[in-house]
């Protein structure tokens, strides 16, 4: 019979201990990891539609209608009306936002336009010039 106490002592010995963990601040807004990224040196003009998650780091002009999460990165410049399940803004958006779930404005994010969503969070430093409508029925307008 194996001594299980010894097995766990071995694992602790291999992993070691770096001392006490530093205090962690939980962020107000968690940014999801998105597998599809449009790079910061890419410019797109047109219509973006579909199902899935996307992160924009470059320039986009047109319309976005997405069943999923869209992350507007810090370097992004977007001129578009955006309709999505969730919208995270870390860059600059000029246009109206409709999100069934939530809109998150990061400290570097700015929006010039109206926002209609089920929930909104804005970090200190974020900018919004427009009207905000919090409405759980916004979800029926997405897609």
N, C-alpha and C positions, 0 to 999 in steps of 0.2 A: 504494500500500500504506500502511495506517495504522500509525503508530508506537504500539504497544500500551503501551510504557513511559509515554508522554505521557498516554495515557488514564487510567492508574492514578494518575499524579501529579495530574491534574485532580480525580479523585474524592477523593484525600486532601486536596486544597486546599479543596474544598467542605465536606467533613466536618470539617475542622480537627482540631486536637489539643488536648485539655484537659489535657495533661500526663499523667503516669503515673496509671494507675487505682489507686484506693485498694485496700488489701488487703481481700478479701472472705472472710467466714467462711461456710462452707457450713453450712446449717441441718441439724440432726439429722433433722428431719421436714419434708418438703415438703408443703404444703397445696395440693391441686389446685384449679383454678378451676372452679367448678360453675355452669352456666348457670341452673338452677332454684333459686331462693332463697325460703324462707318467711321473711318479715320479722319483726323483733324485736317488733312490736306485735300479731302474729297468734297466736291460741291455737287449737290443733287438738286435738280429742278423738276418738279412734277408731282405725281401722286404716289403715296406710299400706303398700300392697303394689305391686309392679311391677318394672319393669326400667328402669334409668337412674340418674343421679346426682342428689343433692339436698343442699341446705344448709339446715339449720334454724337460725334466729336467734331465734325466739320460743319459745312454750311448746307442748309436745306431751305428751299423755297417752294411752296405749293400747299398740298393738303396731306394730312396724315389721319388714317382711319384704321386703328389697330385693335385687335382683340388680344391684349397682352400688355406688358409693361414697356414703356418707352422711357429711356434715361437720356436726358439732354445734358451732355457732359460740359465741363467747365469751358472748354474751348469752342463749343458749338454756337453758331449764329443761326437761328431758325426764324423764318418768316412763314408761318403756317397756322391754320386752324388745326388743332390736334384733338382727336377723339380717341381715347384708349381706356383700357381697364384701369391702369395706374399710370401716373405721369410723375417723373422725378426731374426737377429742373435744377441744373447746376450751372448752365450757361445762360444765353440770352434768347428769349422767345418774344416775338411780336406776333400776336394772334390770340384767338380765343381757345380756351382749354375746356374740354368736357371729359370727366373721368368717372366711370361707374364706381370705382373703389375709392381711390384717394389721389390727391395731388400733394407732393412734397417739394418744398422750395428749400434748397440747400443754401448755405451762407453766401455762395458765389452766384446764386441764381437770380435772374430778373425776368419778370413777365410784364409786358405791356399788352393788356387785353383782359377780357372777362373770363372768370373761372366758374364753372358749374361742376360740382363734385359731391360725393357722399361724405367726404372727410378731407380736411386740409391741415397741413402742418408747415410752418415757416420757421426756419432757423434764424437766429440773430444774424443780421447782415443781408438777408434776402430782400428783394425789392418786388413790389407788385403795384402796378398802376392800372386799375380797373375795378370792376365790381366782382364780388364773391357771392355766389349762391350755393349754399350747402343744402343739398336735396338728395335724399336716398333714391329718389326716382331717376336720378341722372343715369343710372345703370341701364335703363331701357332705351336711352338715346345713343348708347355706344353700340357700334356694329351695325 
